[in-house]
Amino acid sequence: MRGVGTMTLRGLRAGLAALALGLASAAWAASPDGQARTITLKDGTGVPVTVFPAAGKALLLWLPSEMGLVPAEADAAARLARRGVEVWLADTLSARFLPPLPSSLEKIPAGDVTQLVEAARHDSGKTVYLVAAGRGAVPALRGAARWRERHGGSSPGLGGAILLYPDLYVATPEPGEEAKYLPIASHTRLDIVILQGELSPWYWYLDTLKATLRQGGSKVEITPLPGTRDRFYGRGAAKVPLASEQAMAKRLPQLIFDALQALQRMPGGTR
């Protein structure tokens, strides 16, 4: 009976993983360039990944934010692939059966990200760059730190991270209040480009965030986005985007491409 129960549990997990992959694939049905696959982690967890292959030497590992992975990101991935940049959209939230909420990002193990980096490196031989928005910056940086630990203080094959309006706060600061950041912010040594809307209340904390990231040895460049707030490309119907945000959302592939080039120009002393 015990064996039957184990088999039933395994079958259930496999079925749920397949369902998650199917849902992830359906989300990108409008992007025919994407190829659905599953990366199986060491603990048996299956991570649904949509691969947008390209011939270039760079690979963007795009992780979900508190919004999950949204159609605008799939569209950007397809457009980037046509420009020679391979993109993997990895749904680490559905892999752990977590809802798209800020608190869910705290529950993603750092090892999930490092194993995805390892899989991307193994399968492609390319330099991997992380992409994450909002609270998704937390597992991205934790994964990068774990990758560095695993390689004795260096980051072979991990070229840096592109963070869109990163949320690394312990708690949302009140207006005029000093920002307090999660420990990972000052314990990360990585090349980072931050894309931050000028209409976001967090825009005025960028100098503090930059200084905090530099404490760990990170190199940081900031690209201001005029006329935009956070989530400028993924706002739902209840949060009507500004005309300037709609225009900026159309530029998302170019913004990511430019940020990638900025990372590639960095001296690479943090790698």
C-alpha positions, 0 to 999 in steps of 0.5 A: 500500500505504501508503494501504491501511495508513493506511485500515486503521489508521483503520478499526481506531481507529474500530472500537475507539472504537465498541467502547469506546463500546458498553462504556461504554453497556452499563455504564449500561444500568440508567440509561435517562436516559443518552444515549450519544455520542462527543466527538471530540478534535482528534487524532481520539480518541473519548471515550465520554460518557454524557449525562444532560440537564437544564434547569438552568444547571449541568453536571457533567463527571464524570471517572473515577477509578482505579476507572473510572466505576462504576454508583453514579456513573451512578445519581447522575448520573440522580438529579442530572439529575432535580433539574435538574443536567445530568451528562456521564460522560466515559470518558477512560480507555477513550478512551485504551485505559487500564486503570482503575489509578492510573498510568493517570490520569497518562497522560491529557493535560490537553488531553483535559479542556479539550476536553471542557469546551469541548464541554460549554460549546459544546453546552449554554451552561452553567457546567461543574463538574468532578467526580473521585474519588481519583487522578482529581483529577490530570487534572481539575486539570491540565485546569482549569489548562490551561483557565485558561492558554488563556484568559489567566489566567481560567476562563470557564465553568468554575465549579470542581471537586468532588473526592471523597477526592482523591489528589494525592500524589507517593507514598503517605505512610507513617503520620506522614510528611509528605505530598508533593503533585504540582506541580499541587496548588500550581499550581491556581487554582480553586474546590474542594469536597473530600468526604473520609471521616473514616475515611480515613488521608488525612483527617488530611492535609486541612489540609496539602492545603488549604494546598497548594491555596491556594498556587496561589490556589484557594478550598477548602471541605471536607465531612467524611464521617463513618463512611466510608473512601475509595471508599465508594460503589465498593468491590468484593465483596472490600472489604466496605463498612461499614454507614455507608458503604452509607448514605453511598453512597445519599446520593451524589447529595445530597452532590454536589448540596450540593457544587455549591451550595457552589461556586455560593455562592463569590464566584468570584474564581478564575474 
